[in-house]
Amino acid sequence: MCGCVCRLVSLSSLLHLPPLLTSRAGSRMAAAAPNPEDSARSGSGGGGTSSSTPSALAGDGDAEEAEDFTSSSHCSELSRRQNEQRKQGLFCDVTLAFSSGAATGSVQSCEFSAHRSVLAAATDYFTPLLGGQFSESLSGRVEMKEWSSELGPDPETVESVIQYMYTGEIRVSTCNVHEVLELADRFLLLQLKDFCGEFLKKKLSLTNCVAVHSLAHMYTLDQLALRAADMIRRNFHKVIQDEEFYTLPFHLVRDWLSDAEITVDSEEVLFEAVVKWVQKNPEERSRYFEELFRLLRLPQIKPTYLARVVKNERLVASNEACLRLVSEAVEGHAIRFENLKSADMEFWSSHMASFQPRFGQNMDVIMVVGGVSEGGDYLSECVGYFIYEDRWVNLPHIHNHLDGHAIATTESHVYVAGSMEPGFAKTVERYNPNRNTWEQVSNLTTRKHSFGLTCIKDILYSIGGHGNFSPGFKDVSVYEPEQDKWHNLESAPKILRDVKAVSVEDRYVYVTARTPVDTDNDDGLKTVTTRYDTESRQWQDVDSLPLIDNYCIFQMAVASTNFYHTASCCPKSYAVRDEVARQKISARISDEILESLPPEVTSIEGAAICHFDEDVFIIGGWKNSDDVDKQYRKEAYRYCAERKRWMLLPPMPQPRCRATACHVRIPYRFLYGCQRYPMPQNLARQRDRMQQMQQLHRRTLTLRRQLQSQIEC
């Protein structure tokens, strides 16, 4: 017996068993070998019983050992079973009755059974309602009325929300999110309410931002309201084109018209939106017209529109206060014209506040990008001619040094691509007017400059071009903004350099360019005009660009000059049918548009040409000269179609040539005052390196001269 115990102890020490296990093992061994005294006692008929105590299990002097057990699936399984019991009507002690349609007289209701203990534990809404002395607690019936829709919430949505209170699981979609949000708000389900807010943030778009903004205000989702308001504010000119806007209540329409940051194309558009909103329900909304009309900035509306349209509108003509406001605005225009004519700027500045646009109003600007400075440096600076205030403004720097680049505009961006500077010859950047920022996108497939860039159905087409070590390109490539990728199409039948393009019918591209007839001689170039079908990808030579408006007529009038060959021309898109455009092609070009243009302008090279409506702009360039140093120009000219003559504009801040220019609409907030923009870091570092190299070069030249003078001595 002693030997057995000794072996057990030594084995337990080898296995490092805890004391409890060794004590249990010893007890079992003792039970296996009966004590003779116990046998004798039992044999004598003793009826004693033995009891097992915790101290005996733990061993003498040893602390009790224990472990906690938690079932991770127990709670979820319990909630699932309770939900199944609810669906089967087992042990339910409360009824939720959802009714609607009381206002229309056709009451509809649906009832759901549940357990009051679960509902009270799930939300604080039911705790006092079902646990106190309210009638709902005594009757076991809770009536739910007054919903946002006349039909009330969908029964399936109600079932899913009740199930959420049991299991914590629910499926939210764009179809049911409004009703889920309404139920979560009523039942004080805060986590579910916040989830609906985050869900709506992800789904926010121009088509639903007005409705989402209303929901956010209704259910006090502040972050969602701010996000939706920002989207509406930045795209207000598009939002008012949606019928959803005209369902808004008066107080929201008033708040938006009071906002100086809303992005609008003009006050004329806002006036038409106010009239349309009233006409949707004239019996109820006519009384609000005067208050909304006072929120319009009438001095921003053209006097001809005020006199012919606004004054004759029935809602205005029948209101004396509105007529008085129109008369004051027309008088203000007359005062402005007279004081500008007499140069009484002090008097004009006192009236400037009433003529100041909204900070979000889109203003017409002629943007000038890149080019070469008078010192021969490539430029990243961008400037703009602010048409309304007849002055130049600074715009953000582009991230590249550009010369010989191409420019094109889409509905939402300005794209700039290519350069003569080799390091940036493939780069493409785009400008977002709503945010006043540049961003880089996918590079061109080929390093080139002097090529054509135009937009067809929001897709960019790059045509031809010239390389530093190539006589020219036949390339045709396209860029799809959604994929941010360029890919090549079938090449043109001939090399196309110094390309200018206009598009018709969102399909056909008319191109005027130069093609080499002698590849060994740069002077051996021939001017060609051709038409490209973007669908069939076929080319066809034509006599000229279609003479649709002043822009095409001007280009054809100077097509044979070096002024035109060295200039950059912004592409223009026309909505006319191609059959109509082809009828306007002619080999006989009138030069009437050049009559009032100073003759020295057509001797300029490297100018930027662009358009705004029917007007034509010529900006910068250099003057032909026999001297080595070219005379860089900062003059700008505008052909006014209304007056049928050319006008000299204020000069640019600094001379530049080989820039590009285009018309763009920029919110007034980015044009107000004197804007200053820093140079991009990559260009600043490059400039510093160039300055260091120049200093090193000058130091080397100085040392060489000193050494040469010493040798001569």
LUMROLO-498589 format. One record per residue (C-alpha): residue in three letters; x, y negated, z. Coordinates in pm, whole numbers, padded with zeros to 5 digits, always signed. Layout:
% LUMROLO-498589
ALAXYZ...
END
This chain:
% LUMROLO-498589
MET+00000+00000+00000CYS+00275-00240+00086GLY+00450-00153-00234CYS+00140-00234-00436VAL+00102-00572-00273CYS+00465-00656-00326ARG+00443-00570-00693LEU+00132-00788-00727VAL+00302-01087-00568SER+00610-01056-00783LEU+00395-01023-01098SER+00191-01331-01009SER+00505-01531-00951LEU+00633-01430-01292LEU+00306-01527-01463HIS+00272-01848-01255LEU-00086-01766-01162PRO-00260-02018-00935PRO-00325-01925-00571LEU-00696-01874-00627LEU-00635-01601-00883THR-00377-01424-00665SER-00606-01434-00365ARG-00886-01288-00576ALA-00654-01018-00705GLY-00541-00939-00351SER-00902-00914-00240ARG-00982-00672-00518MET-00679-00459-00427ALA-00786-00457-00066ALA-01134-00351-00167ALA-00989-00069-00377ALA-00808+00075-00069PRO-01064+00110+00214ASN-00955+00043+00570PRO-00988+00353+00795GLU-01121+00134+01075ASP-01391-00007+00851SER-01481+00344+00741ALA-01506+00460+01096ARG-01717+00154+01185SER-01952+00214+00896GLY-01964+00581+00973SER-02075+00501+01328GLY-02380+00329+01183GLY-02270-00037+01222GLY-02491-00273+01013GLY-02255-00576+00985THR-02234-00782+00657SER-01938-00972+00514SER-01977-01328+00371SER-01755-01498+00112THR-01670-01864+00191PRO-01512-02137-00033SER-01209-02144+00189ALA-01165-01778+00127LEU-01176-01840-00255ALA-00936-02127-00239GLY-00693-01957-00009ASP-00563-02079+00320GLY-00428-02433+00297ASP-00495-02471-00080ALA-00708-02755-00230GLU-01024-02666-00417GLU-00988-02673-00798ALA-01273-02768-01037GLU-01347-02870-01399ASP-01622-03090-01547PHE-01825-02951-01836THR-01997-03178-02094SER-02195-03055-02392SER-02153-03300-02679SER-02451-03157-02864HIS-02688-03142-02566CYS-02808-03505-02585SER-02855-03502-02961GLU-03028-03165-02943LEU-03249-03291-02660SER-03351-03603-02856ARG-03414-03392-03165ARG-03640-03155-02972GLN-03828-03444-02813ASN-03883-03594-03157GLU-04014-03258-03283GLN-04249-03244-02986ARG-04371-03595-03074LYS-04441-03492-03432GLN-04635-03187-03306GLY-04824-03394-03047LEU-04682-03201-02751PHE-04666-03374-02410CYS-04740-03718-02568ASP-04895-03972-02332VAL-04912-04295-02536THR-05055-04397-02875LEU-04912-04674-03095ALA-05181-04823-03321PHE-05063-05040-03614SER-05343-05244-03773SER-05353-05511-04047GLY-05590-05686-04285ALA-05797-05866-04020ALA-05770-06194-04214THR-05912-06039-04531GLY-06185-05846-04350SER-06060-05501-04460VAL-05886-05367-04150GLN-05640-05084-04204SER-05475-04894-03922CYS-05248-04600-03857GLU-05167-04434-03524PHE-04858-04259-03389SER-04827-04052-03070ALA-04518-04079-02852HIS-04376-04031-02503ARG-04379-04343-02287SER-04066-04235-02099VAL-03867-04219-02426LEU-04001-04551-02555ALA-03932-04725-02223ALA-03577-04586-02221ALA-03516-04684-02586THR-03606-05055-02561ASP-03690-05321-02305TYR-04001-05406-02505PHE-04191-05101-02378THR-04049-05090-02023PRO-04279-05355-01868LEU-04560-05284-02113LEU-04595-04916-02025GLY-04463-04918-01670GLY-04667-05199-01510GLN-05033-05276-01456PHE-05101-05389-01812SER-05402-05247-01992GLU-05167-05064-02231SER-05010-04880-01939LEU-05346-04780-01796SER-05511-04685-02124GLY-05205-04530-02286ARG-05277-04720-02609VAL-05069-05004-02759GLU-05226-05217-03035MET-04983-05370-03290LYS-05126-05659-03497GLU-05020-05971-03693TRP-04759-05869-03948SER-04580-06076-04210SER-04763-05899-04492GLU-05139-05864-04520LEU-05115-05486-04561GLY-04891-05446-04258PRO-04584-05223-04236ASP-04562-04908-04442PRO-04645-04595-04232GLU-04328-04421-04349THR-04119-04716-04229VAL-04298-04717-03892GLU-04234-04344-03858SER-03863-04393-03934VAL-03830-04670-03672ILE-04006-04459-03405GLN-03778-04171-03497TYR-03481-04409-03455MET-03594-04479-03098TYR-03577-04104-03033THR-03267-03999-03227GLY-03075-04320-03307GLU-03081-04236-03678ILE-03254-04424-03961ARG-03213-04478-04335VAL-03229-04844-04442SER-03271-04933-04810THR-03337-05247-05011CYS-03702-05139-05031ASN-03768-05110-04657VAL-03510-05342-04499HIS-03763-05626-04453GLU-04011-05406-04265VAL-03736-05235-04064LEU-03603-05578-03966GLU-03950-05697-03865LEU-04011-05388-03649ALA-03663-05406-03496ASP-03720-05771-03407ARG-04059-05700-03247PHE-03941-05395-03052LEU-03616-05568-02941LEU-03399-05306-03110LEU-03097-05537-03124GLN-02845-05292-03271LEU-03083-05199-03552LYS-03156-05567-03615ASP-02784-05647-03640PHE-02734-05352-03875CYS-03008-05487-04104GLY-02829-05823-04105GLU-02499-05662-04208PHE-02680-05454-04471LEU-02831-05769-04623LYS-02490-05938-04623LYS-02353-05661-04843LYS-02650-05682-05080LEU-02654-06063-05102SER-02670-06192-05461LEU-02804-06482-05664THR-03128-06296-05730ASN-03213-06245-05362CYS-03027-06519-05172VAL-03339-06737-05133ALA-03546-06451-04987VAL-03258-06335-04766HIS-03207-06689-04636SER-03575-06707-04540LEU-03554-06370-04361ALA-03240-06476-04176HIS-03412-06789-04046MET-03728-06598-03957TYR-03541-06341-03746THR-03255-06566-03619LEU-02973-06385-03796ASP-02735-06681-03782GLN-02435-06531-03964LEU-02653-06401-04245ALA-02826-06740-04272LEU-02489-06916-04306ARG-02370-06672-04573ALA-02693-06702-04774ALA-02700-07082-04736ASP-02344-07108-04868MET-02433-06900-05174ILE-02745-07109-05238ARG-02553-07433-05191ARG-02279-07335-05436ASN-02524-07204-05696PHE-02824-07430-05642HIS-02837-07520-06013LYS-02897-07150-06086VAL-03122-07083-05786ILE-03382-07338-05899GLN-03417-07144-06224ASP-03557-06848-06027GLU-03929-06838-05951GLU-03850-06729-05594PHE-03744-07086-05515TYR-04092-07221-05592THR-04250-06999-05326LEU-04055-07171-05047PRO-04247-07376-04791PHE-04220-07753-04785HIS-03975-07778-04495LEU-03716-07558-04669VAL-03745-07747-04999ARG-03706-08073-04807ASP-03398-07941-04626TRP-03230-07839-04951LEU-03299-08172-05123SER-03156-08349-04816ASP-02832-08151-04846ALA-02560-08357-05016GLU-02350-08043-05078ILE-02588-07859-05312THR-02439-07790-05654VAL-02659-07943-05925ASP-02607-08036-06287SER-02797-08364-06259GLU-03066-08542-06061GLU-03291-08507-06366VAL-03295-08131-06309LEU-03386-08183-05942PHE-03672-08415-06039GLU-03811-08150-06273ALA-03776-07888-05997VAL-03973-08104-05751VAL-04252-08159-06004LYS-04265-07786-06081TRP-04278-07697-05709VAL-04576-07931-05656GLN-04757-07805-05966LYS-04743-07446-05837ASN-05007-07543-05579PRO-05114-07906-05639GLU-05403-07901-05390GLU-05173-07822-05099ARG-04842-07972-05214SER-04932-08306-05374ARG-04924-08477-05033TYR-04554-08387-04999PHE-04444-08531-05335GLU-04357-08882-05216GLU-04138-08753-04933LEU-03951-08520-05170PHE-03926-08792-05437ARG-03749-09022-05188LEU-03480-08758-05142LEU-03380-08780-05510ARG-03085-09004-05596LEU-03263-09203-05865PRO-02962-09428-05947GLN-02790-09110-06072ILE-03063-09064-06335LYS-03009-09230-06672PRO-03221-09544-06720THR-03374-09411-07042TYR-03489-09096-06862LEU-03628-09306-06575ALA-03831-09521-06811ARG-03953-09253-07052VAL-03999-08945-06833VAL-03998-09021-06460LYS-04217-09330-06476ASN-04475-09157-06697GLU-04504-08847-06478ARG-04860-08834-06336LEU-04741-08775-05979VAL-04519-09085-06002ALA-04759-09307-06194SER-05033-09253-05935ASN-04807-09348-05642GLU-04710-09715-05593ALA-04419-09633-05361CYS-04267-09398-05621LEU-04309-09656-05899ARG-04131-09913-05685LEU-03839-09674-05632VAL-03812-09619-06008SER-03809-09995-06075GLU-03534-10047-05816ALA-03323-09773-05977VAL-03359-09926-06326GLU-03270-10268-06186GLY-02966-10115-06015HIS-02842-09981-06349ALA-02871-10329-06501ILE-02679-10484-06211ARG-02410-10220-06242PHE-02366-10282-06615GLU-02348-10660-06576ASN-02094-10647-06294LEU-01876-10392-06470LYS-01888-10615-06775SER-01786-10919-06570ALA-01531-10714-06371ASP-01693-10821-06042MET-01568-10510-05861GLU-01631-10656-05515PHE-02003-10688-05587TRP-02007-10347-05752SER-01838-10177-05456SER-02117-10298-05225HIS-02369-10110-05442MET-02146-09806-05496ALA-02301-09605-05212SER-02641-09593-05380PHE-02479-09472-05704GLN-02257-09209-05541PRO-02346-08857-05658ARG-02410-08567-05425PHE-02087-08399-05321GLY-02211-08081-05484GLN-02319-08239-05812ASN-02134-08102-06114MET-01956-08387-06289ASP-01819-08394-06643VAL-01438-08384-06649ILE-01186-08348-06932MET-00922-08120-06779VAL-00563-08143-06908VAL-00341-07844-06826GLY+00038-07807-06842GLY+00256-07940-07120VAL+00602-08097-07134SER+00698-08411-06943GLU+00900-08706-07068GLY+01211-08554-06913GLY+01163-08230-07107ASP+01040-08030-06806TYR+00758-07779-06831LEU+00460-07896-06626SER+00232-07711-06387GLU+00035-08023-06293CYS-00328-08049-06401VAL-00517-08376-06428GLY-00870-08462-06530TYR-01042-08758-06690PHE-01349-08824-06473ILE-01599-08946-06733TYR-01857-09093-06493GLU-01605-09316-06313ASP-01376-09369-06615ARG-01060-09272-06428TRP-00804-08993-06399VAL-00800-08755-06102ASN-00555-08493-05981LEU-00653-08126-06000PRO-00482-07819-05847HIS-00152-07706-05996ILE-00144-07395-06207HIS+00102-07124-06099ASN+00296-07127-06428HIS+00498-07366-06642LEU+00301-07397-06963ASP+00382-07517-07312GLY+00213-07399-07631HIS-00051-07216-07428ALA-00413-07148-07524ILE-00725-07249-07333ALA-01087-07128-07339THR-01396-07175-07124THR-01665-06931-07015GLU-01983-07001-06823SER-01803-06982-06489HIS-01426-07018-06550VAL-01151-07186-06751TYR-00887-06945-06886VAL-00530-07042-06976ALA-00291-06793-07139GLY+00057-06770-07293SER+00348-07015-07304MET+00664-07100-07497GLU+00857-07064-07170PRO+00966-06695-07181GLY+00908-06627-06812PHE+00540-06716-06842ALA+00469-06612-07202LYS+00235-06326-07100THR+00068-06479-06797VAL-00305-06555-06779GLU-00476-06766-06514ARG-00832-06880-06463TYR-00981-07180-06286ASN-01297-07158-06076PRO-01466-07502-06073ASN-01696-07417-05782ARG-01395-07349-05558ASN-01142-07572-05735THR-00878-07297-05737TRP-00659-07110-05985GLU-00604-06735-05973GLN-00390-06502-06181VAL-00548-06220-06380SER-00417-05941-06600ASN-00133-06038-06837LEU-00145-06050-07216THR-00016-05746-07402THR+00238-05961-07594ARG+00456-06261-07512LYS+00334-06539-07739HIS+00220-06898-07781SER+00026-07110-08034PHE-00249-06849-08062GLY-00627-06872-08065LEU-00837-06798-07756THR-01217-06799-07768CYS-01511-06651-07578ILE-01780-06427-07728LYS-02047-06291-07490ASP-01823-06356-07187ILE-01538-06158-07349LEU-01214-06337-07443TYR-01061-06284-07787SER-00691-06356-07842ILE-00605-06401-08210GLY-00263-06428-08376GLY+00011-06642-08229HIS+00381-06708-08254GLY+00677-06556-08067ASN+01015-06708-07991PHE+01186-06434-08194SER+00903-06350-08434PRO+00760-06520-08744GLY+00412-06465-08602PHE+00152-06208-08500LYS-00153-06045-08651ASP-00270-05923-08310VAL-00634-05929-08203SER-00691-05835-07838VAL-00985-05870-07601TYR-01014-05929-07227GLU-01312-05810-07023PRO-01329-06003-06693GLU-01518-05729-06508GLN-01241-05477-06576ASP-00960-05736-06567LYS-00787-05564-06857TRP-00667-05650-07208HIS-00677-05402-07495ASN-00585-05434-07862LEU-00820-05416-08160GLU-00745-05380-08529SER-00499-05645-08646ALA-00580-05932-08880PRO-00480-05885-09246LYS-00220-06164-09225ILE-00003-06347-08973LEU-00190-06631-08802ARG+00001-06913-08627ASP-00110-07243-08472VAL-00460-07100-08446LYS-00774-07310-08389ALA-01112-07141-08353VAL-01486-07204-08319SER-01754-06938-08271VAL-02105-06908-08409GLU-02404-06700-08297ASP-02195-06540-08020ARG-02053-06308-08285TYR-01854-06480-08561VAL-01521-06657-08508TYR-01410-06916-08763VAL-01034-06961-08758THR-00805-07217-08914ALA-00434-07132-08892ARG-00105-07129-09076THR+00046-06817-09226PRO+00404-06775-09355VAL+00444-06742-09729ASP+00822-06726-09686THR+00915-06544-09363ASP+01275-06667-09382ASN+01173-07032-09378ASP+00960-07195-09108ASP+00855-07464-09355GLY+00706-07205-09587LEU+00365-07207-09416LYS+00023-07216-09575THR-00298-07334-09408VAL-00580-07078-09422THR-00937-07067-09293THR-01101-06732-09230ARG-01404-06579-09060TYR-01391-06283-08820ASP-01693-06066-08737THR-01646-05934-08381GLU-01895-05650-08436SER-01784-05511-08773ARG-01425-05640-08719GLN-01409-05758-09079TRP-01222-06066-09205GLN-01334-06298-09484ASP-01160-06609-09620VAL-01370-06927-09632ASP-01315-07282-09758SER-01341-07459-09421LEU-01478-07448-09073PRO-01857-07493-09072LEU-01912-07871-09056ILE-02170-07843-08779ASP-02078-08150-08575ASN-01812-08419-08526TYR-01565-08175-08370CYS-01545-07952-08679ILE-01559-08250-08915PHE-01266-08415-08735GLN-01057-08097-08747MET-01114-08053-09119ALA-01043-08423-09183VAL-00691-08383-09038ALA-00639-08014-09126SER-00355-08085-09370THR-00156-08307-09133ASN+00128-08223-08898PHE-00080-08394-08629TYR-00329-08107-08650HIS-00077-07825-08692THR+00113-07920-08376ALA-00196-08001-08168SER-00391-07770-07938CYS-00768-07750-07989CYS-01013-07618-07735PRO-01255-07365-07892LYS-01624-07449-07918SER-01925-07219-07936TYR-02233-07300-08143ALA-02577-07146-08098VAL-02679-07187-08465ARG-02735-06888-08690ASP-02442-06782-08907GLU-02651-06833-09222VAL-02692-07198-09126ALA-02322-07228-09041ARG-02214-07086-09378GLN-02429-07342-09557LYS-02222-07614-09389ILE-01890-07483-09520SER-01747-07721-09778ALA-01414-07791-09945ARG-01503-08161-09970ILE-01437-08324-09635SER-01536-08680-09549ASP-01282-08888-09357GLU-01542-09135-09230ILE-01478-09022-08873LEU-01118-09151-08901GLU-01211-09507-09000SER-01197-09661-08651LEU-00907-09444-08532PRO-00575-09636-08516PRO-00352-09506-08799GLU-00058-09438-08567VAL-00262-09176-08380THR-00254-08931-08670SER+00126-08956-08672ILE+00141-08818-08316GLU+00251-08458-08266GLY+00175-08217-07982ALA-00155-08381-07879ALA-00439-08205-07697ILE-00779-08214-07872CYS-01108-08119-07706HIS-01480-08195-07715PHE-01764-08305-07488ASP-02107-08273-07650GLU-02072-08469-07976ASP-01766-08666-07859VAL-01403-08584-07947PHE-01097-08650-07728ILE-00729-08689-07826ILE-00485-08682-07533GLY-00108-08729-07509GLY+00155-08604-07754TRP+00478-08756-07880LYS+00539-09019-08142ASN+00737-08927-08453SER+01072-09099-08442ASP+01411-09075-08606ASP+01571-09111-08264VAL+01682-08809-08069ASP+01460-08905-07776LYS+01094-08866-07862GLN+00842-09124-07746TYR+00611-08931-07515ARG+00259-09071-07496LYS+00006-09098-07217GLU-00268-09265-07421ALA-00606-09097-07459TYR-00874-09167-07721ARG-01242-09080-07733TYR-01472-09074-08033CYS-01814-09187-07908ALA-02081-09025-08125GLU-02346-09266-07997ARG-02146-09572-08105LYS-01974-09397-08398ARG-01632-09533-08316TRP-01312-09447-08132MET-01237-09595-07789LEU-00911-09622-07596LEU-00935-09461-07250PRO-00728-09538-06938PRO-00379-09384-06977MET-00284-09056-06809PRO-00084-09073-06484GLN+00228-08960-06674PRO+00318-08895-07038ARG+00296-08536-07160CYS+00282-08344-07485ARG+00186-07991-07593ALA-00074-07973-07319THR-00421-07825-07357ALA-00752-07986-07269CYS-01114-07879-07228HIS-01443-08001-07087VAL-01540-07857-06748ARG-01800-07943-06485ILE-01651-07981-06135PRO-01839-08058-05810TYR-01803-08418-05699ARG-01655-08315-05363PHE-01330-08227-05544LEU-01318-08557-05735TYR-01410-08800-05460GLY-01129-09029-05343CYS-00761-08964-05414GLN-00689-08592-05422ARG-00336-08462-05366TYR-00229-08103-05434PRO+00103-07937-05344MET+00314-07754-05599PRO+00271-07371-05582GLN+00541-07198-05378ASN+00672-06989-05667LEU+00729-07301-05880ALA+00872-07495-05585ARG+01130-07220-05530GLN+01207-07214-05901ARG+01249-07592-05903ASP+01486-07574-05605ARG+01695-07307-05781MET+01710-07516-06097GLN+01821-07821-05898GLN+02091-07614-05728MET+02210-07485-06066GLN+02216-07840-06205GLN+02419-07963-05907LEU+02661-07673-05948HIS+02690-07749-06320ARG+02760-08117-06253ARG+03021-08027-05990THR+03189-07790-06236LEU+03199-08060-06504THR+03349-08307-06257LEU+03623-08063-06159ARG+03701-07992-06525ARG+03728-08363-06602GLN+03958-08418-06304LEU+04176-08127-06411GLN+04184-08254-06770SER+04289-08603-06657GLN+04566-08457-06442ILE+04697-08252-06737GLU+04695-08558-06962CYS+04887-08756-06701
END
